[in-house]
Amino acid sequence: MNIFVTGGAGYIGSAAAVALLEAGHAVTVYDSLVTGYRAAVPEGARFIQADLGDAVLLGQALASESYDAVIHFAAFIEAGESMKDPGKFFKNNLAYSLELIEAASRAGVGRFVLSSTAAVYASSDAPLTEESPLDPANAYGFTKLAIEQALEWYRRAHGLHYAALRYFNACGALPGRGEAHRPESHLIPLVLMTALGQREKVYVYGTDYPTPDGTCIRDYVHIADLVSAHLLALEALGEGDRLLYNLGNGSGYSVREVVETACRVTGVSIPVKEAPRRPGDAARLVASSDRIRRELGWKPRFPELDGIVASAWEWHRLHPNGYG
């Protein structure tokens, strides 16, 4: 297939682009490099540096070749920032994504795979299924849910086949590919940067949540397992109109457990400072991924936190300055 990958210079998008090329697909990466890195775009992929907000260039890019599918990774992802500046997220994640769907529809692209999020759900003490109540705690989650719903209307109106994959904390690293956000706000890389001496301490935001140790609990999914799910969903869309899947390991880990695991993996005592809760943080988000396991045969290769953190540690040790 010929695949158009938005955000393909980013953490997950570039790893997906590599996997698509290795599977024999042709890949065009469309990325503004606002948060991505040119060095992350794999050899063999066609690269277009442009913004999703440039409707003319986007339309020209999608019309320049006959594409079989769009895989959409280009979004701002920081939940806390979305509560401080919701307009930024409404513009990029919502308005520009709608323009992408419309442009893809005009170009006759038949399949669309969306990188979505667990942030669409309400916090729950039980593992979240695809039927669990939807109630985003932040503007970021709202934008992703709105795009999922828009895709459903394009399916009904134009027959667009789509998959929405709801992530539960992408993490870990592959050889030569790891997290290097600007600025970094994800827990595992922040903890490991502290272990490397690049930060003074790790902040734990909120210690009064209704959880065993008072800190937020999250499900963590290795980047390799996320990428494999995208390829499975892409292939399965040839058989169905729409797919909706959670991607998680089904095991929740608290912030304190992540820090303790990192101390064990790195052999470094990592200093921690407690801080007040942040707006938009849910207490507990853990996935049930039974549906994608059952329907597509997906199975995480990295189900344990120690293995996830160890792979990320290897990346950060060898790439202390990220991609440059």
LOKEDO-7380 format. One line per 3 residues: number of its first residue (from 0); their letters; for each residue x, y, z of C-alpha. Coordinates in nm, 3 decimals. Example, Ala and Ser with C-alpha at 12.3 -4.5 7.8 and 13.67 -1.06 7.14 Angstrom:
BEGIN
0) as) 1.230,-0.450,0.780 ~ 1.367,-0.106,0.714
This chain:
BEGIN
0) mni) 0.000,0.000,0.000 ~ 0.093,0.366,-0.035 ~ 0.061,0.530,0.307
3) fvt) 0.046,0.900,0.400 ~ 0.182,0.940,0.756 ~ 0.124,1.271,0.934
6) gga) 0.357,1.336,1.226 ~ 0.599,1.081,1.089 ~ 0.899,1.269,1.227
9) gyi) 0.775,1.223,1.583 ~ 0.821,0.955,1.846 ~ 0.553,0.705,1.744
12) gsa) 0.504,0.826,1.386 ~ 0.866,0.769,1.287 ~ 0.865,0.420,1.440
15) aav) 0.546,0.342,1.249 ~ 0.703,0.470,0.928 ~ 0.996,0.231,0.976
18) all) 0.764,-0.063,1.036 ~ 0.554,0.023,0.730 ~ 0.863,0.037,0.510
21) eag) 0.988,-0.293,0.649 ~ 0.648,-0.446,0.570 ~ 0.687,-0.342,0.206
24) hav) 0.464,-0.036,0.199 ~ 0.549,0.298,0.037 ~ 0.553,0.583,0.290
27) tvy) 0.518,0.959,0.264 ~ 0.588,1.149,0.586 ~ 0.411,1.485,0.624
30) dsl) 0.545,1.677,0.924 ~ 0.599,2.042,1.017 ~ 0.897,1.956,1.245
33) vtg) 0.746,2.180,1.513 ~ 0.783,1.890,1.756 ~ 0.938,1.625,1.531
36) yra) 1.291,1.575,1.402 ~ 1.414,1.545,1.044 ~ 1.669,1.290,1.164
39) avp) 1.385,1.066,1.284 ~ 1.234,1.030,0.936 ~ 1.352,0.690,0.809
42) ega) 1.549,0.644,0.491 ~ 1.322,0.525,0.215 ~ 1.033,0.750,0.313
45) rfi) 0.934,1.048,0.100 ~ 0.935,1.358,0.323 ~ 0.719,1.669,0.296
48) qad) 0.787,1.944,0.549 ~ 0.461,2.133,0.585 ~ 0.197,2.220,0.840
51) lgd) -0.145,2.057,0.858 ~ -0.284,2.407,0.880 ~ -0.166,2.484,0.526
54) avl) -0.476,2.361,0.343 ~ -0.329,2.429,-0.003 ~ -0.007,2.234,0.053
57) lgq) -0.195,1.955,0.230 ~ -0.439,1.918,-0.057 ~ -0.158,1.920,-0.311
60) ala) 0.036,1.658,-0.114 ~ -0.260,1.421,-0.093 ~ -0.339,1.472,-0.461
63) ses) 0.021,1.424,-0.575 ~ -0.002,1.044,-0.550 ~ -0.269,0.779,-0.514
66) yda) -0.272,0.695,-0.143 ~ -0.440,0.390,0.005 ~ -0.446,0.518,0.363
69) vih) -0.369,0.801,0.602 ~ -0.222,0.729,0.944 ~ -0.259,1.039,1.158
72) faa) -0.007,1.102,1.437 ~ 0.025,1.481,1.407 ~ -0.123,1.626,1.725
75) fie) -0.023,1.815,2.036 ~ -0.030,1.564,2.320 ~ 0.026,1.740,2.653
78) age) -0.290,1.712,2.861 ~ -0.175,1.968,3.117 ~ -0.089,2.224,2.850
81) smk) -0.431,2.172,2.692 ~ -0.590,2.304,3.011 ~ -0.373,2.617,3.002
84) dpg) -0.408,2.684,2.629 ~ -0.712,2.496,2.494 ~ -0.728,2.711,2.181
87) kff) -0.391,2.577,2.065 ~ -0.529,2.224,2.085 ~ -0.863,2.308,1.928
90) knn) -0.681,2.459,1.630 ~ -0.417,2.191,1.573 ~ -0.582,1.872,1.697
93) lay) -0.937,1.953,1.597 ~ -0.955,2.208,1.316 ~ -0.645,2.088,1.130
96) sle) -0.739,1.721,1.174 ~ -1.081,1.796,1.027 ~ -0.908,1.959,0.729
99) lie) -0.694,1.646,0.691 ~ -0.998,1.417,0.691 ~ -1.174,1.638,0.437
102) aas) -0.865,1.658,0.213 ~ -0.817,1.281,0.231 ~ -1.181,1.229,0.142
105) rag) -1.154,1.463,-0.158 ~ -0.842,1.276,-0.273 ~ -1.025,0.945,-0.261
108) vgr) -0.825,0.792,0.024 ~ -1.027,0.495,0.148 ~ -0.867,0.420,0.487
111) fvl) -0.783,0.636,0.786 ~ -0.608,0.527,1.108 ~ -0.625,0.772,1.399
114) sst) -0.381,0.788,1.688 ~ -0.631,0.847,1.968 ~ -0.603,0.835,2.346
117) aav) -0.729,0.691,2.673 ~ -0.797,1.051,2.775 ~ -1.138,1.021,2.609
120) yas) -1.257,0.809,2.905 ~ -1.380,0.898,3.249 ~ -1.152,0.784,3.530
123) sda) -1.247,0.437,3.651 ~ -1.146,0.187,3.919 ~ -1.217,-0.096,3.674
126) plt) -1.023,-0.167,3.353 ~ -1.159,0.048,3.072 ~ -1.325,-0.118,2.775
129) ees) -1.430,0.042,2.449 ~ -1.781,0.071,2.596 ~ -1.671,0.252,2.914
132) pld) -1.818,0.599,2.982 ~ -1.660,0.882,2.784 ~ -1.581,1.198,2.979
135) pan) -1.249,1.365,2.891 ~ -1.084,1.537,3.186 ~ -0.890,1.775,2.962
138) ayg) -0.913,1.960,2.632 ~ -0.664,1.721,2.471 ~ -0.896,1.425,2.530
141) ftk) -1.190,1.625,2.402 ~ -1.017,1.699,2.071 ~ -0.938,1.333,2.013
144) lai) -1.293,1.225,2.091 ~ -1.430,1.491,1.855 ~ -1.212,1.360,1.570
147) eqa) -1.325,1.003,1.637 ~ -1.683,1.122,1.605 ~ -1.605,1.318,1.289
150) lew) -1.457,1.006,1.131 ~ -1.780,0.821,1.199 ~ -1.976,1.085,1.009
153) yrr) -1.733,1.063,0.715 ~ -1.783,0.687,0.720 ~ -2.156,0.735,0.697
156) ahg) -2.141,1.010,0.434 ~ -1.852,0.893,0.216 ~ -1.779,0.532,0.313
159) lhy) -1.443,0.617,0.471 ~ -1.304,0.310,0.649 ~ -1.136,0.413,0.974
162) aal) -0.970,0.280,1.288 ~ -0.933,0.475,1.613 ~ -0.663,0.339,1.844
165) ryf) -0.688,0.464,2.201 ~ -0.341,0.464,2.358 ~ -0.261,0.423,2.722
168) nac) 0.074,0.601,2.768 ~ 0.314,0.524,2.486 ~ 0.662,0.459,2.622
171) gal) 0.984,0.265,2.583 ~ 1.227,0.277,2.293 ~ 1.348,0.090,1.988
174) pgr) 1.710,0.076,1.871 ~ 1.790,0.430,1.764 ~ 1.438,0.559,1.840
177) gea) 1.312,0.698,2.167 ~ 1.125,0.983,2.332 ~ 1.266,1.330,2.272
180) hrp) 0.980,1.574,2.317 ~ 1.030,1.949,2.325 ~ 0.979,2.020,2.609
183) esh) 0.966,1.678,2.772 ~ 0.668,1.614,2.999 ~ 0.623,1.235,2.996
186) lip) 0.697,1.058,3.320 ~ 0.939,0.782,3.214 ~ 1.178,1.004,3.015
189) lvl) 1.167,1.270,3.289 ~ 1.262,1.010,3.549 ~ 1.545,0.877,3.331
192) mta) 1.672,1.227,3.253 ~ 1.693,1.279,3.629 ~ 1.889,0.955,3.663
195) lgq) 2.132,1.092,3.402 ~ 2.176,1.415,3.599 ~ 2.000,1.626,3.334
198) rek) 1.729,1.726,3.583 ~ 1.752,1.786,3.957 ~ 1.442,1.593,4.062
201) vyv) 1.118,1.430,3.954 ~ 0.797,1.609,4.046 ~ 0.507,1.396,4.164
204) ygt) 0.191,1.593,4.097 ~ -0.074,1.495,4.349 ~ -0.037,1.253,4.639
207) dyp) -0.400,1.252,4.754 ~ -0.564,1.056,4.473 ~ -0.793,0.764,4.570
210) tpd) -0.521,0.509,4.484 ~ -0.312,0.280,4.709 ~ -0.014,0.518,4.727
213) gtc) -0.202,0.840,4.651 ~ -0.049,0.899,4.308 ~ -0.202,0.862,3.961
216) ird) -0.217,0.515,3.809 ~ -0.160,0.463,3.438 ~ -0.129,0.181,3.187
219) yvh) 0.196,0.184,2.987 ~ 0.237,0.045,2.634 ~ 0.569,-0.006,2.459
222) iad) 0.612,0.180,2.131 ~ 0.680,-0.147,1.945 ~ 0.341,-0.281,2.056
225) lvs) 0.165,0.039,1.949 ~ 0.325,0.023,1.606 ~ 0.228,-0.341,1.555
228) ahl) -0.133,-0.253,1.638 ~ -0.135,0.016,1.369 ~ -0.020,-0.227,1.104
231) lal) -0.280,-0.485,1.212 ~ -0.557,-0.223,1.205 ~ -0.447,-0.095,0.866
234) eal) -0.471,-0.443,0.715 ~ -0.801,-0.521,0.889 ~ -0.967,-0.210,0.745
237) geg) -0.987,-0.389,0.414 ~ -1.257,-0.605,0.570 ~ -1.464,-0.362,0.778
240) drl) -1.591,-0.008,0.788 ~ -1.465,0.093,1.132 ~ -1.251,-0.036,1.413
243) lyn) -1.216,0.096,1.769 ~ -0.955,-0.049,2.000 ~ -0.789,0.020,2.333
246) lgn) -0.413,-0.036,2.342 ~ -0.283,-0.118,2.687 ~ -0.122,-0.393,2.888
249) gsg) -0.403,-0.413,3.142 ~ -0.165,-0.343,3.430 ~ -0.173,-0.010,3.608
252) ysv) 0.136,0.144,3.767 ~ 0.144,0.446,3.995 ~ 0.384,0.735,3.959
255) rev) 0.576,0.611,4.260 ~ 0.602,0.260,4.110 ~ 0.747,0.405,3.789
258) vet) 1.012,0.594,3.988 ~ 1.095,0.284,4.194 ~ 1.128,0.076,3.876
261) acr) 1.359,0.334,3.721 ~ 1.577,0.334,4.034 ~ 1.604,-0.043,4.010
264) vtg) 1.680,-0.046,3.635 ~ 1.934,0.238,3.641 ~ 2.091,0.168,3.979
267) vsi) 2.051,0.539,4.061 ~ 1.867,0.691,4.359 ~ 1.628,0.936,4.190
270) pvk) 1.518,1.235,4.401 ~ 1.145,1.313,4.412 ~ 0.955,1.627,4.511
273) eap) 0.583,1.621,4.581 ~ 0.367,1.893,4.424 ~ -0.006,1.976,4.404
276) rrp) -0.232,1.806,4.154 ~ -0.237,1.934,3.796 ~ -0.567,2.022,3.628
279) gda) -0.680,1.754,3.383 ~ -0.513,1.453,3.546 ~ -0.744,1.155,3.601
282) arl) -0.678,0.932,3.902 ~ -0.670,0.598,3.722 ~ -0.667,0.496,3.355
285) vas) -0.600,0.129,3.284 ~ -0.702,-0.053,2.967 ~ -0.877,-0.371,2.881
288) sdr) -0.740,-0.462,2.539 ~ -0.942,-0.781,2.508 ~ -1.114,-0.666,2.188
291) irr) -0.801,-0.612,1.977 ~ -0.644,-0.928,2.119 ~ -0.952,-1.127,2.023
294) elg) -1.028,-0.971,1.686 ~ -0.680,-0.898,1.545 ~ -0.460,-1.129,1.749
297) wkp) -0.260,-0.841,1.896 ~ -0.037,-0.936,2.187 ~ 0.207,-0.702,2.364
300) rfp) 0.569,-0.809,2.341 ~ 0.663,-0.585,2.635 ~ 0.395,-0.632,2.903
303) eld) 0.618,-0.564,3.206 ~ 0.722,-0.219,3.328 ~ 1.082,-0.327,3.395
306) giv) 1.133,-0.419,3.029 ~ 0.972,-0.097,2.909 ~ 1.187,0.120,3.135
309) asa) 1.501,-0.076,3.048 ~ 1.451,-0.013,2.676 ~ 1.395,0.358,2.740
312) wew) 1.705,0.372,2.962 ~ 1.916,0.224,2.684 ~ 1.796,0.498,2.446
315) hrl) 1.857,0.781,2.693 ~ 2.205,0.656,2.786 ~ 2.311,0.634,2.423
318) hpn) 2.125,0.949,2.310 ~ 2.148,1.194,2.604 ~ 2.070,1.482,2.366
321) gyg) 1.793,1.303,2.181 ~ 1.815,1.350,1.804 ~ 2.071,1.625,1.822
